[in-house]
């Protein structure tokens, strides 16, 4: 992936070195708490822990950087440059899509942090992984995340890292379009927890599809190869609810799914990637068992 060919530079707020000591995550109700809890599930962390219902997550090791980015050794500056370029390219893609629809896209800010951070959605540690806070339109990313992907998800790569950033941008797009608020209201009116979870699955799968839309639209500029796409697909498969539950507890509980199965995540990412059309990302109009 030739990420340096991508257009634009995103809004980066670098808070590394200024993280908050210790502490868990304190969030209010609504979509902020939902998304952060879902990101906790992303890495197999019990959401009750990060939402205050369990023990404090164990202390994190010192953040590491990827060993390679497009074949080059990375340091803090290159890591920031990489994130800034990926975010900037999502800005360009979604600004163009919104403009054609007669709307204005608000470009989000991505906060780089180390260890812990305070957002408008509350305080978070690196244990929750990257997350989007709709209350301040910011994406939060601990710079140790790339190394964590390598260790916990069986491999990374530039396009795999980019896919996850683009997924969080997908949540911002949902916030811009009012989809996130509609999901929150639907969840509040749900009769069971399983029904509420199902809305969360639809939200996450749509964010995967939106990430694929971005990938399609930058594929030529970034000179994406089949191996690049395989990196993203492997990551999507590794973070399916069924894969995470099987790994962590040895069995799966479909009613507790919050992101979708590995196959669903791959299918929806590839739907966006093959078509480049956000209109193909409607995960809300079809029966749940056909997602």
SULTARA-V702221 format. One line per field, one symbol per residue. phi: phi as a letter, one per 20 degrees, with the letter a starting at -180 (. if undefined). A space follows every 10 residues. Layout:
phi->???
//
This chain:
phi->.effefemcf fddedfncfe flndddcefn fgffffffff fgdmefgfff endbffgffe ffgcdgfbcl ndfdcgffff fgffffffff gfffffffff emcdeeffdd eeccnbbdcf epecdffemf bddffclcdd cffeffffff fedmpcogff ffgffffffg ffgfffenff fffgffffef ecffffffff ffffffffff ffggggfdff felfdgfgff gffffgffdf gffffffecn bdcgfefcco fgffffffff ffffemdffe efededggfd f
//
